[in-house]
Amino acid sequence: MGLGEGRKRGFAVLAITMGVCLTSSCVSMAPPIPPEGDDWRTLRRIDLPAELVRAAWTEESYLSEGHPVQFGRTSIQLQPSGAARKSIVKATNNASNGLLIDNLTCYNAVRGTGKCALLLDPPNRCYLSVYAKSGASESEPFESSDSFDVSCPAYLTLGR
């Protein structure tokens, strides 16, 4: 018994001197493993426009084809790969250095399904714009939009 306890104590002392944490509370202190992709704050205008493959907030919270992301009661989806116009990331037309992720689809139980876009505005301001149709037919333009503050993604994976 004494030898076994000594080994355990020796391991604990060795682990502490090497900086290894032995408790479950240390798991939350570890830095998160970054999702695959580029930090959207470092993208240049020459990199854009580009097809959006994935927007990742965390490893568990990401937007990709077949995997929607949810903000409140609104679900956001990418356009399917067979769609005529895919979801793209482009520079904004105004003077800011923001990025617009265009041609997304949003669903809310009250509003139904409609077009939406994410505006990523450096350093850490992001908005979801949900467009309202001016008419009943698909060919009529979208007239107005509601804009909501949302958390910013950490990384974007763009098509090559």
ROSE-685002 format. One line per 4 residues: number of its first residue (from 1); their letters; for each residue x, y, z of C-alpha. Coordinates in nm, 4 decimals. Layout:
NUM) A) X Y Z ~ ...
This chain:
1) MGLG) 0.0000 0.0000 0.0000 ~ 0.2696 0.2462 0.0947 ~ 0.4480 0.1978 -0.2379 ~ 0.1260 0.2423 -0.4392
5) EGRK) 0.0372 0.5624 -0.2537 ~ 0.3918 0.6860 -0.3024 ~ 0.3638 0.6300 -0.6764 ~ 0.0358 0.8180 -0.6919
9) RGFA) 0.1794 1.1042 -0.4866 ~ 0.4937 1.1030 -0.6999 ~ 0.2876 1.1251 -1.0171 ~ 0.0860 1.4169 -0.8753
13) VLAI) 0.4049 1.6022 -0.7786 ~ 0.5568 1.5330 -1.1218 ~ 0.2379 1.6489 -1.2954 ~ 0.2246 1.9699 -1.0921
17) TMGV) 0.5898 2.0520 -1.1563 ~ 0.5349 1.9964 -1.5286 ~ 0.2278 2.2226 -1.5262 ~ -0.0260 1.9482 -1.5943
21) CLTS) -0.3670 2.0002 -1.4386 ~ -0.5256 1.6981 -1.2727 ~ -0.8741 1.8338 -1.1997 ~ -1.1814 1.8622 -1.4200
25) SCVS) -1.1869 2.2410 -1.3738 ~ -0.8754 2.2686 -1.5918 ~ -1.0620 2.1460 -1.8974 ~ -1.2468 2.4791 -1.9227
29) MAPP) -0.9155 2.6678 -1.8976 ~ -0.7748 2.5065 -2.2102 ~ -0.7867 2.7265 -2.5189 ~ -1.0525 2.6178 -2.7681
33) IPPE) -0.9411 2.4291 -3.0741 ~ -1.0054 2.6683 -3.3634 ~ -1.2475 2.5491 -3.6293 ~ -1.1137 2.5113 -3.9811
37) GDDW) -1.1172 2.8388 -4.1746 ~ -0.9941 3.1965 -4.1907 ~ -1.0517 3.4726 -3.9388 ~ -1.2995 3.6925 -4.1281
41) RTLR) -1.1370 4.0083 -3.9855 ~ -0.8211 3.9354 -4.1876 ~ -0.9839 3.8785 -4.5273 ~ -0.8877 4.1318 -4.7945
45) RIDL) -1.1048 4.2716 -5.0726 ~ -0.8914 4.0793 -5.3258 ~ -1.0013 3.7535 -5.1559 ~ -1.3663 3.8333 -5.2318
49) PAEL) -1.6235 3.7532 -5.3529 ~ -1.6068 3.3885 -5.2594 ~ -1.8500 3.1063 -5.1972 ~ -1.9216 3.0416 -4.8309
53) VRAA) -1.8597 2.6795 -4.7360 ~ -1.8820 2.7163 -4.3577 ~ -1.9157 2.9845 -4.0909 ~ -1.8083 2.8618 -3.7484
57) WTEE) -1.8856 3.0210 -3.4151 ~ -1.7563 2.7215 -3.2166 ~ -1.6929 2.3556 -3.2981 ~ -2.0546 2.2784 -3.2105
61) SYLS) -2.2151 2.5940 -3.3552 ~ -2.1557 2.6354 -3.7269 ~ -2.3380 2.7034 -4.0522 ~ -2.2722 2.4768 -4.3497
65) EGHP) -2.4728 2.2985 -4.6165 ~ -2.7209 2.0764 -4.4358 ~ -2.6303 2.2226 -4.0949 ~ -2.8272 2.5356 -4.0000
69) VQFG) -2.7362 2.7685 -3.7159 ~ -2.9934 2.9247 -3.4869 ~ -3.0168 3.2710 -3.3300 ~ -3.3089 3.2974 -3.0926
73) RTSI) -3.6072 3.1506 -3.2784 ~ -3.4630 3.2147 -3.6236 ~ -3.2809 2.9384 -3.8098 ~ -3.0302 3.0263 -4.0854
77) QLQP) -2.9401 2.7923 -4.3730 ~ -2.6977 2.8050 -4.6635 ~ -2.8313 2.7666 -5.0141 ~ -2.7996 2.4034 -5.1288
81) SGAA) -2.5096 2.3245 -5.3626 ~ -2.7525 2.2745 -5.6529 ~ -2.9024 2.6247 -5.6135 ~ -2.8562 2.8685 -5.9010
85) RKSI) -2.7087 3.1327 -5.6733 ~ -2.5048 3.0076 -5.3774 ~ -2.4325 3.1871 -5.0533 ~ -2.1402 3.4221 -5.1058
89) VKAT) -1.9137 3.6413 -4.8990 ~ -1.8476 3.9828 -5.0483 ~ -1.7151 4.3208 -4.9412 ~ -1.9767 4.5793 -4.8501
93) NNAS) -2.0446 4.8615 -5.0941 ~ -2.0096 5.1383 -4.8379 ~ -1.6895 5.2797 -4.6922 ~ -1.6619 5.0307 -4.4052
97) NGLL) -1.4450 4.7207 -4.4148 ~ -1.7368 4.4910 -4.3417 ~ -1.8316 4.1677 -4.5140 ~ -2.1739 4.0625 -4.6333
101) IDNL) -2.2746 3.6967 -4.6421 ~ -2.5528 3.7091 -4.8963 ~ -2.8192 3.4737 -5.0248 ~ -2.8970 3.2905 -4.7017
105) TCYN) -3.2349 3.1469 -4.6073 ~ -3.3930 3.2176 -4.2687 ~ -3.6865 3.0464 -4.1040 ~ -3.8973 3.1701 -3.8155
109) AVRG) -4.2324 3.0166 -3.7149 ~ -4.4095 3.3549 -3.7420 ~ -4.2369 3.4958 -4.0530 ~ -4.1949 3.1681 -4.2356
113) TGKC) -3.9067 3.1176 -4.4788 ~ -3.7365 3.4111 -4.6464 ~ -3.4093 3.5557 -4.7654 ~ -3.1591 3.6936 -4.5184
117) ALLL) -2.7975 3.8054 -4.4939 ~ -2.5268 3.8354 -4.2297 ~ -2.3270 4.1583 -4.2063 ~ -1.9886 4.1164 -4.0376
121) DPPN) -1.8595 4.4546 -3.9282 ~ -1.5107 4.4640 -3.7726 ~ -1.3970 4.4369 -3.5088 ~ -1.6838 4.2452 -3.3452
125) RCYL) -2.0229 4.3729 -3.4629 ~ -2.2476 4.1385 -3.6585 ~ -2.6054 4.1691 -3.7754 ~ -2.8667 3.9427 -3.9261
129) SVYA) -3.0915 4.1131 -4.1828 ~ -3.4153 3.9317 -4.2602 ~ -3.5851 4.0612 -4.5741 ~ -3.9601 4.1030 -4.6119
133) KSGA) -4.1217 4.0580 -4.9530 ~ -4.3140 4.3426 -5.1071 ~ -4.5485 4.1034 -5.2874 ~ -4.6680 3.7464 -5.2905
137) SESE) -4.4773 3.6190 -5.5943 ~ -4.1175 3.4971 -5.5929 ~ -4.0220 3.7358 -5.8751 ~ -4.1165 4.0508 -5.6836
141) PFES) -3.8324 4.2305 -5.5073 ~ -3.7625 4.2279 -5.1375 ~ -3.8570 4.5645 -4.9974 ~ -3.7556 4.6036 -4.6360
145) SDSF) -3.5611 4.4203 -4.3735 ~ -3.5362 4.3826 -4.0003 ~ -3.1869 4.3804 -3.8546 ~ -3.0816 4.2018 -3.5374
149) DVSC) -2.7529 4.1973 -3.3446 ~ -2.6037 3.8474 -3.3448 ~ -2.2757 3.7000 -3.2261 ~ -1.9955 3.7038 -3.4809
153) PAYL) -1.8505 3.3857 -3.6259 ~ -1.4921 3.3106 -3.5387 ~ -1.3946 3.1651 -3.8762 ~ -1.5176 3.1450 -4.2339
157) TLGR) -1.4257 2.8667 -4.4723 ~ -1.4450 2.9906 -4.8291 ~ -1.4665 2.7919 -5.1512 ~ -1.1536 2.7822 -5.3641
